[in-house]
Amino acid sequence: MKRNQYGVTFYNPSKTYNGYTLFAPMGCKDTWLIDMQGRAVHHWQLPNNPGCYGKLLPNGHLIYGCRSDPDKREKAGAPKFSGFGGLLREVDWDDNLIWEHEDHFMHHDFYRMENGNTMVLKYIKVPQKIAAEVKGGVPGTEDNGKMWCDSIYEVTPDGKVVWEWLSYEHLDPVEDSICPLCLRKEWTHGNTCVVLSDGDILTCFRQTNSVCIIDKKTGDIKWQWGCGLGELAHGHDAHPLPNGNILIFDNGFHRAGVELTSSMVIELNPKTKKIEWEYRGNPVTDFYSAACSGAQRLPNGNTLICSSMEARIFEITKKGEIVWEYINPFFGEIEFGRVNWVFRAYRYGPDYEGLEGKKLSPEKFDSWNKLDSSSVFRS
């Protein structure tokens, strides 16, 4: 099998969901839209590094989280944990600013709602009395005596907060314990914020190894899976599928009782709490990202996986056959060093309404598009 070091390394056109893939390298100020050959067809320039990714809206605009001014963040007292952002921007196809929301405590994820509002995640301090009761974590590893957790809030286009949920008011300090191998500076480390069709919110807490559904009306956690029971090992990107199941990227970090460290993508039935489908590498060690990452179920039943720390975006069939693979060639500096990581990636079909009337121009990027069709392996 012929493979390139970067770009598209494998492509089976007859088995893929053909379209365009959106990704934002974590160490660069760019968001790219590429075709199946790995050629750039559009590009947006960010003001700062992403914190952590972007999404193409149905109106053709790009909404993305990026990192706010570091001096302002420090002055505000915001923690500099992984996934920090502080600035949420919406731009049109030509990179003109449409909307912006700044909150130096925002991190990881956001969700544009049907009413035009946006649901976001932010860091908040845990009250000292509650922090002292939280079980788990490595003793003495708080953030200068502080422990942080998550708030989820809904903000209007004019910046008004109309709903907020504070995790420390609804989690149990004993039952919702921190992974024993993690630092106590964070209780929850949320990385997912999805508004469900009934208005409730689906989230994923990395530190407690749990996926939860929050009742928006009461604030109660109406459904939960994981939470120290061994099913999940620092998961990311939980989101619903059309069949009612939940797709989750299970990183596999700090997984108990295993000899070989690996990641999985799982499809969970929320009613039975049984895993109905899963993907592992073959061998299992060929697929592993300890942090970040995500997965998207495509219209043809395939799954697009973004393995962040491998800088690898790949598409698999239901049976686990790899039919497309791309390795991000862009490197940049982040707090962990010089990397080419990608937090999440999304595939959009040619008929996606956000692409309607848009000119996709690989010829504009001839100097960058070095991988031509002759260098791509097909079967």
C-alpha positions as CSV (number, residue, x, y, z in Angstrom):
1,M,0.0,0.0,0.0
2,K,1.4,3.4,-1.0
3,R,1.2,6.0,1.8
4,N,2.3,9.7,2.0
5,Q,3.6,11.2,5.2
6,Y,1.1,14.0,5.1
7,G,-2.1,14.8,3.3
8,V,-4.4,12.1,1.9
9,T,-2.7,8.7,2.4
10,F,-5.6,6.5,1.4
11,Y,-8.8,7.0,-0.6
12,N,-11.4,4.5,-1.8
13,P,-13.9,6.6,-3.7
14,S,-16.5,3.9,-4.1
15,K,-16.9,3.4,-0.3
16,T,-16.5,7.0,1.1
17,Y,-19.1,9.7,1.8
18,N,-17.6,12.1,-0.7
19,G,-17.6,15.8,0.2
20,Y,-15.5,18.4,1.9
21,T,-13.7,18.2,5.3
22,L,-13.3,21.2,7.6
23,F,-10.5,21.4,10.2
24,A,-8.5,24.0,12.1
25,P,-5.0,23.0,13.1
26,M,-4.6,23.8,16.8
27,G,-1.3,25.6,16.5
28,C,-2.2,27.7,13.4
29,K,-4.4,30.7,12.7
30,D,-6.2,29.0,9.9
31,T,-9.3,27.0,9.1
32,W,-9.2,24.8,6.0
33,L,-11.8,23.2,3.8
34,I,-10.4,20.4,1.7
35,D,-11.7,18.0,-0.9
36,M,-11.3,14.2,-1.0
37,Q,-7.9,14.5,-2.6
38,G,-6.7,16.7,0.2
39,R,-6.7,19.8,-1.9
40,A,-7.6,23.1,-0.2
41,V,-10.8,24.6,-1.7
42,H,-11.4,27.3,0.8
43,H,-9.6,29.0,3.7
44,W,-10.4,31.3,6.7
45,Q,-7.8,33.3,8.6
46,L,-8.3,33.4,12.4
47,P,-7.1,36.3,14.6
48,N,-5.6,33.8,17.0
49,N,-5.1,30.1,17.4
50,P,-8.3,28.1,17.7
51,G,-9.7,27.1,21.0
52,C,-10.5,24.5,19.8
53,Y,-12.3,24.2,16.4
54,G,-14.8,25.6,13.8
55,K,-18.1,24.5,12.3
56,L,-19.8,25.5,9.0
57,L,-23.3,26.8,9.7
58,P,-26.3,26.2,7.3
59,N,-26.1,29.8,6.2
60,G,-22.5,29.3,5.0
61,H,-20.9,31.2,7.9
62,L,-18.1,29.8,9.9
63,I,-18.5,29.8,13.7
64,Y,-15.3,29.0,15.7
65,G,-13.8,29.4,19.1
66,C,-10.4,31.0,19.3
67,R,-8.1,32.2,22.0
68,S,-8.6,35.7,23.4
69,D,-5.9,38.2,24.3
70,P,-3.6,36.5,26.8
71,D,-3.0,39.7,28.8
72,K,-6.8,40.2,29.1
73,R,-7.2,36.6,30.1
74,E,-4.6,36.9,32.8
75,K,-6.1,40.1,34.1
76,A,-9.5,38.4,34.3
77,G,-8.0,35.6,36.3
78,A,-9.0,32.9,33.8
79,P,-7.2,29.6,34.1
80,K,-4.9,28.5,31.3
81,F,-6.1,24.9,31.1
82,S,-6.2,22.8,27.9
83,G,-9.0,23.8,25.6
84,F,-9.1,27.4,26.7
85,G,-10.5,29.9,24.3
86,G,-12.2,33.1,25.4
87,L,-13.4,34.3,22.1
88,L,-16.3,33.0,19.9
89,R,-16.6,34.4,16.4
90,E,-18.9,34.0,13.4
91,V,-17.6,35.1,10.0
92,D,-19.0,34.9,6.5
93,W,-17.4,33.0,3.6
94,D,-15.1,36.0,2.9
95,D,-13.9,36.2,6.6
96,N,-16.0,39.3,7.4
97,L,-17.0,39.4,11.1
98,I,-20.7,38.8,11.7
99,W,-20.8,38.2,15.4
100,E,-18.5,38.0,18.3
101,H,-18.8,37.0,22.0
102,E,-15.9,37.4,24.4
103,D,-15.7,35.6,27.8
104,H,-12.2,34.8,28.9
105,F,-13.4,31.8,30.8
106,M,-14.9,30.0,27.8
107,H,-13.4,26.8,26.7
108,H,-13.7,23.8,24.4
109,D,-17.2,23.7,22.9
110,F,-20.2,25.7,21.8
111,Y,-23.6,25.1,20.1
112,R,-25.5,27.4,17.8
113,M,-29.2,27.0,18.7
114,E,-32.2,27.2,16.3
115,N,-33.4,30.4,18.1
116,G,-30.1,32.1,17.1
117,N,-28.7,31.9,20.7
118,T,-25.5,30.1,21.4
119,M,-24.8,27.6,24.3
120,V,-21.2,27.7,25.6
121,L,-18.9,26.1,28.2
122,K,-16.9,28.1,30.7
123,Y,-14.6,27.6,33.7
124,I,-15.9,28.6,37.1
125,K,-14.4,28.1,40.6
126,V,-15.8,25.5,42.9
127,P,-16.8,26.9,46.3
128,Q,-14.1,26.0,48.8
129,K,-16.5,24.0,51.0
130,I,-17.6,21.8,48.1
131,A,-14.1,21.5,46.7
132,A,-12.9,20.0,50.0
133,E,-15.6,17.3,49.7
134,V,-14.8,16.3,46.1
135,K,-13.2,12.8,46.1
136,G,-10.4,11.6,43.9
137,G,-7.5,13.2,42.1
138,V,-3.9,13.4,43.2
139,P,-3.8,15.1,46.6
140,G,-2.4,18.6,46.8
141,T,-2.7,19.3,43.1
142,E,-5.2,22.1,43.2
143,D,-4.6,25.4,41.2
144,N,-3.0,27.5,44.0
145,G,-5.6,26.2,46.4
146,K,-8.5,26.5,43.9
147,M,-10.5,23.9,42.1
148,W,-12.4,24.6,38.9
149,C,-15.4,23.1,37.3
150,D,-17.9,24.0,34.5
151,S,-20.7,26.3,33.8
152,I,-22.9,26.0,30.7
153,Y,-24.8,29.1,29.6
154,E,-27.0,30.4,26.8
155,V,-26.1,33.8,25.3
156,T,-28.2,35.9,22.9
157,P,-26.8,37.5,19.7
158,D,-26.6,40.8,21.7
159,G,-24.5,39.1,24.5
160,K,-27.2,38.7,27.1
161,V,-27.0,35.5,29.2
162,V,-30.5,34.1,29.5
163,W,-29.8,30.7,31.1
164,E,-26.9,29.2,33.1
165,W,-26.2,25.9,34.8
166,L,-23.5,25.5,37.5
167,S,-22.1,22.0,37.7
168,Y,-21.1,22.2,41.3
169,E,-24.8,22.7,42.3
170,H,-25.8,19.5,40.7
171,L,-22.9,17.0,40.9
172,D,-22.2,14.8,43.9
173,P,-18.7,15.3,45.4
174,V,-18.5,11.7,46.3
175,E,-20.2,9.9,43.4
176,D,-18.9,12.2,40.7
177,S,-15.3,11.8,41.8
178,I,-12.2,12.8,39.9
179,C,-10.1,10.1,38.1
180,P,-7.5,9.1,40.8
181,L,-4.7,9.8,38.3
182,C,-5.8,13.3,37.4
183,L,-4.9,16.6,39.1
184,R,-7.4,18.2,41.5
185,K,-7.2,21.6,39.8
186,E,-10.2,20.6,37.8
187,W,-13.3,18.7,38.9
188,T,-15.1,18.2,35.6
189,H,-13.3,19.5,32.5
190,G,-16.3,19.6,30.2
191,N,-15.6,19.2,26.5
192,T,-19.1,18.9,25.0
193,C,-22.1,21.2,24.8
194,V,-25.0,19.9,22.6
195,V,-28.5,21.1,22.8
196,L,-30.9,18.2,22.1
197,S,-34.2,18.4,20.2
198,D,-36.2,18.7,23.4
199,G,-34.0,21.6,24.7
200,D,-32.0,19.6,27.2
201,I,-28.2,19.6,27.1
202,L,-25.8,16.7,26.5
203,T,-22.4,17.1,27.9
204,C,-19.2,15.1,28.6
205,F,-17.0,15.5,31.7
206,R,-13.5,14.2,31.1
207,Q,-12.2,14.2,34.7
208,T,-15.2,12.2,36.1
209,N,-15.4,9.9,33.0
210,S,-19.1,10.7,32.5
211,V,-21.6,11.7,29.9
212,C,-24.7,13.5,31.2
213,I,-28.0,14.9,30.0
214,I,-29.1,18.1,31.8
215,D,-32.8,18.9,32.2
216,K,-32.8,22.5,31.1
217,K,-36.0,23.3,33.0
218,T,-34.9,22.0,36.4
219,G,-31.1,21.8,36.0
220,D,-31.2,18.3,37.3
221,I,-29.0,15.6,35.7
222,K,-31.7,13.4,34.2
223,W,-29.4,10.8,32.6
224,Q,-25.8,9.8,33.2
225,W,-23.4,7.1,32.1
226,G,-19.9,6.3,33.1
227,C,-18.7,8.2,36.2
228,G,-16.0,5.9,37.6
229,L,-17.7,2.7,36.7
230,G,-15.0,1.7,34.2
231,E,-17.1,2.1,31.0
232,L,-15.4,5.4,29.8
233,A,-11.8,6.6,30.0
234,H,-11.7,10.4,29.5
235,G,-14.2,10.7,26.7
236,H,-14.9,13.5,24.2
237,D,-17.5,14.7,21.7
238,A,-20.7,12.9,22.9
239,H,-23.5,13.8,20.6
240,P,-26.9,12.2,19.5
241,L,-27.4,10.2,16.3
242,P,-30.6,10.1,14.3
243,N,-31.5,6.7,15.7
244,G,-31.4,8.0,19.3
245,N,-28.1,6.6,20.2
246,I,-25.1,8.6,21.4
247,L,-21.7,8.6,19.6
248,I,-18.7,9.1,21.9
249,F,-14.9,9.3,21.3
250,D,-13.5,7.2,24.2
251,N,-9.9,8.4,24.5
252,G,-8.7,5.4,26.6
253,F,-6.5,7.6,28.7
254,H,-6.1,6.2,32.3
255,R,-8.2,3.1,31.3
256,A,-8.1,0.6,34.2
257,G,-7.3,-3.0,33.8
258,V,-5.8,-2.9,30.3
259,E,-2.2,-3.8,29.1
260,L,-2.3,-1.9,25.8
261,T,-3.5,1.7,25.7
262,S,-5.9,2.5,22.9
263,S,-8.9,4.6,21.9
264,M,-12.3,3.6,20.8
265,V,-15.3,5.2,19.1
266,I,-18.5,3.9,20.6
267,E,-22.2,4.1,19.9
268,L,-24.2,3.9,23.1
269,N,-27.9,3.1,23.5
270,P,-29.0,5.6,26.2
271,K,-32.0,3.6,27.2
272,T,-30.2,0.3,27.8
273,K,-26.8,1.9,28.4
274,K,-25.3,-0.8,26.2
275,I,-22.7,-0.3,23.5
276,E,-24.3,-1.3,20.2
277,W,-21.3,-0.5,18.0
278,E,-17.6,0.3,18.5
279,Y,-14.4,0.8,16.5
280,R,-10.9,0.0,17.7
281,G,-7.6,0.0,15.7
282,N,-6.3,-3.2,14.2
283,P,-4.0,-3.8,16.0
284,V,-5.6,-1.7,18.8
285,T,-2.4,0.3,19.4
286,D,-2.7,1.7,15.9
287,F,-5.5,4.1,17.1
288,Y,-4.8,6.2,20.2
289,S,-5.3,9.8,21.2
290,A,-5.0,10.5,24.9
291,A,-6.7,13.9,24.6
292,C,-9.1,15.9,22.4
293,S,-10.6,14.1,19.4
294,G,-14.1,13.4,18.0
295,A,-16.2,11.5,15.6
296,Q,-19.0,12.2,13.1
297,R,-21.6,9.7,11.8
298,L,-21.9,10.4,8.0
299,P,-25.2,10.1,6.0
300,N,-24.0,6.9,4.3
301,G,-23.4,5.2,7.7
302,N,-19.7,5.6,7.7
303,T,-17.9,7.4,10.5
304,L,-15.4,10.2,10.2
305,I,-12.9,10.1,13.1
306,C,-10.5,12.8,14.2
307,S,-7.7,11.4,16.3
308,S,-6.2,14.6,17.5
309,M,-2.8,13.7,18.9
310,E,-2.1,11.6,15.8
311,A,-3.1,14.6,13.6
312,R,-5.2,12.0,11.7
313,I,-8.6,12.3,10.2
314,F,-10.0,9.1,8.7
315,E,-13.3,7.6,7.5
316,I,-14.3,4.0,8.3
317,T,-17.2,1.8,7.2
318,K,-19.6,0.2,9.7
319,K,-17.4,-2.8,9.6
320,G,-14.3,-0.8,10.5
321,E,-12.7,-0.6,7.1
322,I,-10.6,2.5,6.5
323,V,-11.7,4.1,3.3
324,W,-10.1,7.6,3.6
325,E,-7.3,9.0,5.6
326,Y,-5.7,12.4,5.9
327,I,-2.7,13.5,8.0
328,N,-2.6,17.2,8.9
329,P,0.6,18.8,7.4
330,F,0.4,22.0,9.4
331,F,2.5,22.4,12.6
332,G,2.3,25.2,15.1
333,E,3.2,26.0,18.7
334,I,0.7,25.4,21.6
335,E,1.3,24.9,25.3
336,F,2.4,21.3,24.8
337,G,5.0,22.2,22.2
338,R,5.2,22.2,18.4
339,V,2.4,19.9,17.1
340,N,0.1,19.3,14.2
341,W,-2.9,18.3,16.3
342,V,-6.5,18.8,15.2
343,F,-9.3,19.0,17.8
344,R,-12.2,18.0,15.6
345,A,-13.1,17.7,11.9
346,Y,-16.4,17.7,10.0
347,R,-17.4,16.4,6.6
348,Y,-19.9,18.3,4.5
349,G,-21.6,16.8,1.4
350,P,-21.7,18.7,-1.9
351,D,-25.4,19.3,-1.3
352,Y,-24.9,20.8,2.2
353,E,-26.9,24.1,2.3
354,G,-24.0,26.0,3.8
355,L,-22.1,25.3,0.5
356,E,-24.9,26.3,-1.8
357,G,-23.7,28.9,-4.3
358,K,-20.1,28.9,-2.9
359,K,-17.1,28.8,-5.2
360,L,-14.8,26.0,-4.1
361,S,-11.5,26.9,-5.8
362,P,-8.5,24.5,-5.5
363,E,-6.7,26.5,-8.1
364,K,-6.4,29.4,-5.6
365,F,-4.2,27.2,-3.5
366,D,-1.9,25.7,-6.2
367,S,1.2,26.6,-4.1
368,W,-0.1,24.6,-1.2
369,N,-1.9,21.8,-3.0
370,K,1.2,19.7,-3.6
371,L,-0.6,16.4,-3.4
372,D,-2.2,15.7,-6.8
373,S,-4.3,12.8,-7.8
374,S,-1.4,10.7,-8.9
375,S,0.0,10.6,-5.4
376,V,-3.1,9.3,-3.7
377,F,-3.6,5.6,-3.2
378,R,-7.0,4.3,-4.4
379,S,-8.4,0.8,-4.4
